[in-house]
Amino acid sequence: MMFRCLPFVVVALLAASCLSPRKATPNSDLKNADVPTPLDGPGTSDTALLDIPTGDTGDTLTLDTGDTGDARVGDLEVGPCEPLCDGLECGPDGCGGSCGTCGEGTKCLYGKCVIPSNQCLDPRADDPNDGCENGYVTDYQVNASNVGDQVEPVIVSTDEEEGAFAIAWSDCPLSADSDGDGVRDYLSCNVAFRGFDVKGVPTSSKDRVGTAASAGSEYRPGIAPLNGGFMLGWIVQTGQGRRVRARMWALDPVVSGGYKPYPEWEDIAVGETSEVDAESPVALASSDSGLDSVVVWAGEIAKGELGIVGHRIVSPEFGVFQTPEGIFPIAKDLADQRLPVVVRLNGDTYAVLWEAALEEKQEPAGEGSDCLGIIRRLDGKPVTEFNSVWSGMFQLANDVSGSQTMPTGVAVDWGNVLITTFLGTEDTGILVRSFDLLGAGAIPEVPVYVNPQYEMSMPRIAALHGSRLVVVWKIENTPEDQAGGIYMRLLKADLTTLPGPIHVNGYHFDWQSAPQVAHVGGGEFIVVWESCMGQDGDGCGIFARRFDANGKLLPLVKP
């Protein structure tokens, strides 16, 4: 029932205005169990003076609603109640009814049914805050060292058939707001990593430094598979400015499941003449043999001219590296280009996706930010000059009204189809769309998750065995997460969504951010993210969880 607010005091206890339903109190986490969180539990011993009906049975509010024409305190005019359920799957409808109930194993979160995350599967020293007991934790801590902040994680599968993988991140023992802008600045960082064998066991007891000794701070890593190993790229900040470096890590023939750097004595200098955008991570792709690779970043194409830049790395044999053509422009003549992503496709081709600020009179046209793509060969040349009228570029969104940001993608069907995901407006949410190898959109974009009540960001996507996809992203300020949480949803090959979304992180204090995802064999996948401030005991740390192709949580370290 809805009551119209009156300009006078109805009852002293009504405190001068309309009443709001009390906020629900979520249940505590229970070990090895998904427990739906009800919107309101039964009130068996309520002490509140007045309750709006939310399922409580401990007290009753009776109001005089008879319209007698007098001005007695207690009169309220009551009109017809219209349920408010547009876009909602569950929860109260505002009229004493319900917009629906969630199925078994799910719970209602602001009108949407989600799969909860409070399971305790990974054996580890107890965290007193995550609801787990007896030597188990909800989230697996990746970083061995917890001094300072470990941030900006990236993950790669080094053996998708067996399940080995590697996770790298920026390791920043020192951080402070050095410029007074209210944002923590990471100081004296290096790029660290840990390899994991086919059972998810770390191949080293300590974090390994992924780069050679540097006089500057190293951060914003990118990672790509490389012939059983992986390739790292990152930004180094020196007195000469920001530059890009890369390093190859191959399987170590001596240490089982370990990795060995090539060349051992130095990092590969990439783009020495290009100043780099500090806010955009480095992106990489390599050929099947690992002897031909490309590194991509947002930075300077020529003095004062910014764009998306590529640099080819050729290796006739491991340990001998050449950068024959120098840097080459991938995209220019557009404003504020950033956040490039590289997706390896069929043969020697790859797609570069990025975000740019477009204006209505530009070609391509847009309003606000837009997500663009281009398909090239490893030698830097476009696959074709006529896949669109904009020098090979194509727009990821079919509907370019509003802004589209934060693009990423994955190759499926043996590299012959590109699946992209990006963030739309608050009314369109997280979107996916498929393209062929000429950059032609196969179908219009498809929504993965829409909920205007939340601010969403940082979508990432991975392809799984069994013709499935998984998209992960961050949601700000949900009722369960103090500041931000990680969610995901599974999709079929035709981009239809499966039930969800699924809540990924089990630790709900402070904030979780920067999710990444990778397939690690047999349809299983790993989601990794940064958790700040304190889950690892000091500042930010890197945490991960393993799931099967149906979204069921598994121990990260297999028994």
C-alpha positions, -999 to +999 in steps of 0.1 A: +000+000+000+013+035-008+006+065+014+007+100+002+030+122+022+012+150+041+026+185+048+016+181+085+027+156+112+005+125+110+018+109+142+048+119+162+063+086+155+062+091+118+090+118+121+076+143+096+078+124+064+073+092+044+087+060+058+113+039+040+116+001+044+143-010+067+175-022+051+179-060+051+207-076+071+225-102+051+231-136+066+266-145+078+288-166+055+287-203+062+314-228+053+308-248+021+273-235+016+255-210-006+228-194+016+203-171-001+201-137+016+164-129+023+152-093+019+140-093+055+139-120+081+109-127+104+108-103+133+102-124+164+114-098+189+111-064+171+117-033+192+110-008+165+081+014+172+068+013+136+074-011+108+065-008+071+053-044+062+084-063+050+075-098+063+079-090+100+053-105+122+063-091+156+042-060+154+014-043+134+010-008+122-026+004+121-035+037+106-069+055+103-074+057+066-110+067+066-115+099+047-139+117+070-133+152+057-118+164+090-083+173+097-078+148+125-043+136+130-043+100+116-062+106+084-043+096+052-057+096+017-049+063+000-048+059-037-045+028-059-010+012-055+009+005-087+036-023-085+070-011-095+087-041-111+100-029-145+134-045-151+133-064-117+134-102-113+127-103-075+121-084-043+092-062-031+070-044-056+062-015-034+026-026-028+031-054-004+036-079-031+067-093-049+083-089-083+093-126-082+114-150-062+149-164-070+155-201-076+175-224-054+211-214-050+205-178-059+196-147-039+180-113-046+203-084-049+186-051-057+160-067-078+182-092-097+188-129-089+225-136-084+245-167-074+263-161-041+300-165-035+303-175+002+321-209-002+352-220+016+372-244-006+409-235-006+430-247+023+450-218+037+456-200+070+423-186+083+413-151+074+392-139+104+371-117+082+360-140+053+335-162+072+356-194+068+370-216+096+392-247+101+420-237+078+400-227+047+396-194+029+371-181+003+397-165-021+431-178-030+460-154-023+483-153-053+511-130-041+535-145-016+549-111-005+523-088+010+545-057+016+529-026+002+505-030-027+502-057-054+479-044-081+471-046-119+469-084-122+471-102-156+467-139-163+476-162-192+471-199-198+505-214-208+490-249-215+453-249-221+452-287-226+467-294-192+458-263-173+491-246-164+489-208-161+509-177-149+497-146-131+517-113-132+511-080-114+527-047-104+545-051-071+547-017-053+562-018-018+559+019-015+528+040-023+516+074-013+496+103-026+527+121-039+509+148-059+481+156-036+452+146-059+437+121-035+449+090-054+476+067-043+506+068-065+526+036-068+563+042-063+593+020-070+572-008-086+584-039-104+566-065-124+563-097-104+547-131-114+541-166-102+537-197-124+512-225-115+514-261-126+485-282-140+471-287-105+473-250-096+503-254-074+528-225-075+560-234-092+580-211-068+575-204-031+582-167-037+571-141-061+595-138-091+606-105-106+596-106-142+620-080-155+657-073-155+671-047-130+658-013-139+666+022-126+629+032-129+595+021-117+578-007-137+540-011-139+510-017-162+519-052-173+505-071-202+509-108-209+505-132-238+510-170-243+543-179-260+550-215-270+545-231-236+557-200-218+546-164-219+557-129-229+555-099-206+553-063-215+552-032-192+559+005-189+591+017-173+593+052-158+628+067-160+643+102-161+640+101-198+602+095-196+579+065-200+590+037-223+579+001-231+599-030-223+592-067-230+606-101-219+601-137-230+597-165-204+600-200-218+596-234-200+626-241-178+641-275-189+655-280-153+627-269-130+595-288-136+567-263-144+591-234-140+600-206-164+633-193-177+638-158-192+651-153-228+674-135-232+687-139-197+708-107-196+684-080-207+649-068-214+638-060-249+637-023-255+605-015-274+595+019-288+624+039-275+613+070-293+577+069-281+564+085-249+538+062-234+503+069-218+508+060-182+471+051-177+470+024-205+484-011-200+507-027-225+491-053-248+508-082-266+502-110-291+525-137-306+525-162-334+521-200-328+558-205-330+565-176-306+591-162-331+570-133-342+552-110-318+537-076-316+536-052-286+509-024-286+504+006-264+489+040-263+515+067-268+534+090-291+535+081-328+556+111-336+566+141-316+534+156-301+512+131-321+494+106-299+477+074-310+478+036-307+512+023-315+526-011-324+561-026-325+570-059-340+595-083-323+611-109-345+632-138-331+649-161-356+657-182-325+652-178-288+676-153-273+681-133-305+655-105-309+651-079-336+627-050-340+630-045-377+605-019-387+605+002-355+572+015-342+542+018-366+509+037-361+478+015-357+454+044-352+459+082-352+440+114-359+415+107-332+413+124-298+423+107-265+430+072-277+436+047-248+433+013-233+444-009-263+438-047-262+454-072-287+436-104-297+454-131-316+433-144-345+438-170-372+472-173-389+494-142-386+466-118-379+455-100-348+429-075-338+436-043-319+407-029-299+408+005-281+388+034-268+388+069-284+369+101-280+348+108-311+329+138-323+297+140-343+314+153-374+343+129-374+346+097-394+338+075-377+311+096-360+301+092-324+293+111-292+315+108-262+339+078-261+336+049-286+352+015-289+371+009-322+389-020-337+412-029-366+426-062-379+462-064-389+490-089-397+519-094-374+540-073-398+518-043-389+500-041-423+461-040-424+446-073-436+425-053-461+420-017-468+383-020-476+369-037-445+354-003-436+356+032-450+377+045-421+412+032-431+404-003-418+388+007-385+354-005-374+332+004-344+324-023-319+289-010-312+260-011-336+242+016-317+268+043-311+245+067-292+260+076-259+294+064-249+311+029-252+342+023-232+367-003-220+368-028-249+383-062-248+379-094-269+387-131-275+391-153-306+368-183-311+363-209-338+400-215-343+406-178-345+381-171-373+356-152-351+363-122-328+340-118-298+342-084-282+328-070-250+326-034-238+308-011-214+278+008-227+256+033-210+238+027-177+208+017-198+227-008-219+252-022-194+279-048-204+276-057-241+291-084-264+292-085-302+309-109-327+329-100-358+344-118-388+380-115-398+372-084-420+358-065-391+321-070-401+297-073-372+279-106-374+250-095-352+241-064-332+255-061-297+239-083-270+235-073-233+253-094-208+240-076-177+220-044-173+213-027-139+211+011-139+214+011-101+250+002-102+282+016-117+299-011-137+334-012-152+364-033-164+347-061-184+369-090-195+361-121-216+375-156-221+365-185-244+360-219-228+358-254-242+323-266-249+314-235-270+310-212-239+322-178-230+326-161-197+325-123-190+337-108-158+334-072-145+334-049-115+303-035-098+306-005-074+289-003-040+266-034-039+249-042-007+272-071-001+306-055-010+317-026+010+331-006-020+332-029-051+328-065-061+336-089-090+308-105-109+306-128-140+282-144-164+284-174-187+272-172-223+266-198-251+284-196-284+254-177-299+258-151-271+227-160-252+233-156-215+231-184-189+216-178-154+234-153-133+253-131-127+276-150-104+293-132-075+330-141-077+348-127-047+341-143-013+357-115+008+333-085+009+353-059+029+370-028+014+370-031-024+378-055-052+388-043-086+407-050-119+393-084-128+410-107-154+400-141-166+416-170-185+406-205-196+429-231-181+418-264-197+388-286-197+363-257-196+377-245-163+387-209-159+405-187-133+393-152-123+419-130-107+416-095-092+431-070-068+416-067-033+423-035-013+429-026+015+439-054+039+428-089+027+464-099+024+474-081+056+490-050+041+476-027+014+463-044-018+468-080-028+461-104-057+434-130-053+419-157-075+392-184-078+387-214-101+354-223-117+341-250-140+323-244-173+290-242-155+302-215-131+306-239-101+334-228-077+363-252-075+394-252-053+422-233-071+447-259-060+433-293-072+434-322-046 
